[in-house]
Amino acid sequence: MPFTYQLHEEAYHEFIEAYEWYEIREPGLGKRFIGAVENCLNK
């Protein structure tokens, strides 16, 4: 049975900041970060 989740507003902002931080260091790395987080949340 799939679950739904919603990030707290502050956690969401930190998530976006982390994405941007990774993208600045290496283009595409932010997308990999998002994929890794989503993969963990979906387990």
N, C-alpha and C positions, 0 to 999 in steps of 0.2 A: 504494500500500500504506500503510494508516494506521499511525502509530507511537503508542506509548504513552509516557507520561512520568510521572515522579513527582518532586515537588519535595522537596528536602532539607528536613528538619524545621525548620531555622532560616529557610530561605527561605519556607516555608509560613507561619510565624509572622509574618514581615515582610509577606507578602502580605495576611494578615488584618488586621494593624495598618494597612496602607495603605488597605484597604477601609473600615475604621472611621473613619480620618482623613477620607476623602472623604465618607462618609455624614454626619459631623458638620458639615462645611462646607455640604453641600447634599443633602437627602434624594434618593436615586436616583442620585447621582453615584458612589457606591461600586459599585452594580450595573453602571454604564457602565464603570467601571474594570475590573471582573472580566471583562466582555465583551471589552474591548479586549485584555487580557492573554491570554485564551483564544483570541481570534482570531489573535494573533501566534504563540502556541504551536502552533496547528493548521495554520499555513502550511508 
